[in-house]
Amino acid sequence: MKRILSACMEQTQRFESEMDLAAYLKKLERKRTAYKVVSQQV
């Protein structure tokens, strides 16, 4: 059995407001998910 040590997924997320974006990023941090914001347009 092989284990996956890390994975990369590119996604485009669209948010209605800055508060939605902040809530989503907070959820990722809570789950200790590594992420990188490339472009931030609201």
C-alpha positions, 0 to 999 in steps of 0.5 A: 500500500502506498501513501500520498505524502502531498498533492497539488490541486489548482482551483479557481474560487469566486467569492461574493465579498471579502468576508466570504474569502476570509471565512474560507481561508480561516477554514483552510487554516483550521484544517491545517491545509497548505494554500497559496493565493495567487490573485485576489479579486473580489 
